[in-house]
Amino acid sequence: MVEALRFNQGSASIILIAKYIWDNYEKELKQSGYLFYTWQYDIRWANEELKNWFLGLN
């Protein structure tokens, strides 16, 4: 996620983050077993956690 944000100059929608991850890690995701089915949920969860942390909501 951090790599995707850096690639997009520090700001990106969840869609751009998912696209970056897929474009750069498709092979690894396909070979990851269970993670293949959860990775988009996982990045959405991480996005909310980071946003809440940044806003001081945690």
DRENFIDREN-974129 format. One line per field, with one value per residue: x negated, y negated, z negated of N, C-alpha, C in turn; residue number from 1. Coordinates in nm, 3 decimals, always signed. Example, Ala and Ser with C-alpha at 12.3 -4.5 7.8 and 13.67 -1.06 7.14 Angstrom:
BEGIN
n_x	[-1.319, -1.285]
n_y	[+0.569, +0.225]
n_z	[-0.780, -0.708]
ca_x	[-1.230, -1.367]
ca_y	[+0.450, +0.106]
ca_z	[-0.780, -0.714]
c_x	[-1.320, -1.290]
c_y	[+0.330, -0.003]
c_z	[-0.780, -0.787]
pos	[1, 2]
***
This chain:
BEGIN
n_x	[-0.082, -0.189, -0.391, -0.234, -0.110, -0.333, -0.412, -0.205, -0.249, -0.192, +0.084, +0.381, +0.669, +0.860, +0.908, +0.701, +0.488, +0.542, +0.526, +0.254, +0.133, +0.230, +0.128, -0.145, -0.187, -0.045, -0.116, -0.229, -0.007, +0.175, +0.049, +0.069, +0.248, +0.494, +0.484, +0.523, +0.796, +0.868, +0.725, +0.809, +1.005, +0.839, +0.666, +0.849, +0.932, +0.686, +0.653, +0.865, +0.785, +0.538, +0.629, +0.798, +0.606, +0.443, +0.623, +0.658, +0.850, +0.832]
n_y	[+0.117, -0.127, -0.150, -0.176, -0.420, -0.589, -0.566, -0.701, -0.966, -1.008, -1.016, -0.845, -0.687, -0.411, -0.242, -0.300, -0.215, +0.059, +0.131, +0.075, +0.262, +0.503, +0.482, +0.497, +0.717, +0.940, +1.208, +1.305, +1.276, +1.456, +1.690, +1.705, +1.847, +1.847, +1.567, +1.462, +1.443, +1.253, +1.015, +0.761, +0.683, +0.672, +0.455, +0.248, +0.249, +0.186, -0.069, -0.212, -0.188, -0.327, -0.580, -0.645, -0.644, -0.855, -1.066, -1.066, -0.904, -0.658]
n_z	[+0.000, -0.083, +0.105, +0.337, +0.282, +0.276, +0.544, +0.661, +0.592, +0.320, +0.277, +0.343, +0.478, +0.346, +0.555, +0.740, +0.584, +0.556, +0.828, +0.879, +0.708, +0.822, +1.084, +1.033, +0.869, +0.948, +1.019, +0.777, +0.610, +0.726, +0.664, +0.394, +0.241, -0.004, -0.046, +0.206, +0.232, +0.049, +0.064, +0.163, -0.021, -0.244, -0.182, -0.179, -0.447, -0.572, -0.465, -0.588, -0.857, -0.854, -0.778, -0.996, -1.200, -1.118, -1.141, -1.409, -1.527, -1.641]
ca_x	[+0.000, -0.281, -0.455, -0.136, -0.094, -0.454, -0.405, -0.104, -0.286, -0.141, +0.229, +0.445, +0.795, +0.845, +0.906, +0.565, +0.401, +0.567, +0.471, +0.109, +0.098, +0.255, +0.033, -0.282, -0.196, +0.054, -0.171, -0.240, +0.129, +0.233, -0.018, +0.070, +0.349, +0.609, +0.470, +0.578, +0.939, +0.893, +0.632, +0.876, +1.062, +0.727, +0.617, +0.954, +0.921, +0.565, +0.681, +0.946, +0.702, +0.443, +0.704, +0.838, +0.485, +0.401, +0.721, +0.662, +0.974, +0.803]
ca_y	[+0.000, -0.242, -0.154, -0.229, -0.562, -0.658, -0.567, -0.801, -1.092, -1.020, -1.019, -0.761, -0.622, -0.267, -0.177, -0.311, -0.131, +0.198, +0.147, +0.082, +0.392, +0.607, +0.467, +0.528, +0.838, +1.038, +1.344, +1.341, +1.291, +1.579, +1.803, +1.682, +1.926, +1.778, +1.423, +1.425, +1.415, +1.149, +0.903, +0.631, +0.651, +0.638, +0.319, +0.155, +0.245, +0.110, -0.207, -0.270, -0.197, -0.437, -0.705, -0.671, -0.678, -0.990, -1.161, -1.053, -0.839, -0.528]
ca_z	[+0.000, -0.088, +0.238, +0.430, +0.251, +0.324, +0.689, +0.697, +0.528, +0.184, +0.267, +0.444, +0.439, +0.320, +0.686, +0.793, +0.502, +0.597, +0.963, +0.867, +0.649, +0.921, +1.195, +0.991, +0.787, +0.993, +1.010, +0.636, +0.556, +0.778, +0.599, +0.249, +0.172, -0.063, -0.028, +0.336, +0.218, -0.052, +0.070, +0.179, -0.152, -0.332, -0.158, -0.223, -0.593, -0.603, -0.429, -0.696, -0.978, -0.836, -0.778, -1.134, -1.276, -1.077, -1.193, -1.554, -1.566, -1.706]
c_x	[-0.087, -0.350, -0.361, -0.113, -0.215, -0.452, -0.310, -0.125, -0.215, +0.009, +0.289, +0.575, +0.767, +0.840, +0.766, +0.467, +0.418, +0.510, +0.319, +0.066, +0.118, +0.153, -0.107, -0.297, -0.096, +0.004, -0.177, -0.102, +0.192, +0.172, -0.006, +0.173, +0.464, +0.603, +0.528, +0.725, +0.969, +0.814, +0.702, +0.945, +0.951, +0.676, +0.722, +0.949, +0.801, +0.584, +0.761, +0.866, +0.603, +0.513, +0.746, +0.719, +0.443, +0.494, +0.732, +0.788, +0.954, +0.757]
c_y	[-0.125, -0.259, -0.215, -0.378, -0.642, -0.671, -0.676, -0.933, -1.115, -1.022, -0.935, -0.705, -0.475, -0.191, -0.183, -0.225, +0.015, +0.225, +0.160, +0.219, +0.504, +0.602, +0.513, +0.660, +0.946, +1.181, +1.392, +1.361, +1.421, +1.703, +1.799, +1.763, +1.839, +1.626, +1.376, +1.383, +1.300, +1.021, +0.768, +0.589, +0.603, +0.496, +0.215, +0.138, +0.161, -0.038, -0.276, -0.287, -0.313, -0.573, -0.742, -0.710, -0.822, -1.096, -1.157, -0.988, -0.703, -0.551]
c_z	[+0.000, +0.047, +0.341, +0.407, +0.299, +0.476, +0.738, +0.623, +0.396, +0.168, +0.379, +0.389, +0.414, +0.452, +0.747, +0.714, +0.542, +0.736, +0.958, +0.813, +0.750, +1.034, +1.158, +0.917, +0.826, +0.975, +0.865, +0.573, +0.600, +0.711, +0.447, +0.173, +0.125, -0.042, +0.105, +0.326, +0.122, -0.031, +0.087, +0.050, -0.245, -0.308, -0.195, -0.375, -0.634, -0.573, -0.539, -0.824, -0.969, -0.840, -0.920, -1.221, -1.246, -1.135, -1.345, -1.607, -1.632, -1.847]
pos	[1, 2, 3, 4, 5, 6, 7, 8, 9, 10, 11, 12, 13, 14, 15, 16, 17, 18, 19, 20, 21, 22, 23, 24, 25, 26, 27, 28, 29, 30, 31, 32, 33, 34, 35, 36, 37, 38, 39, 40, 41, 42, 43, 44, 45, 46, 47, 48, 49, 50, 51, 52, 53, 54, 55, 56, 57, 58]
***
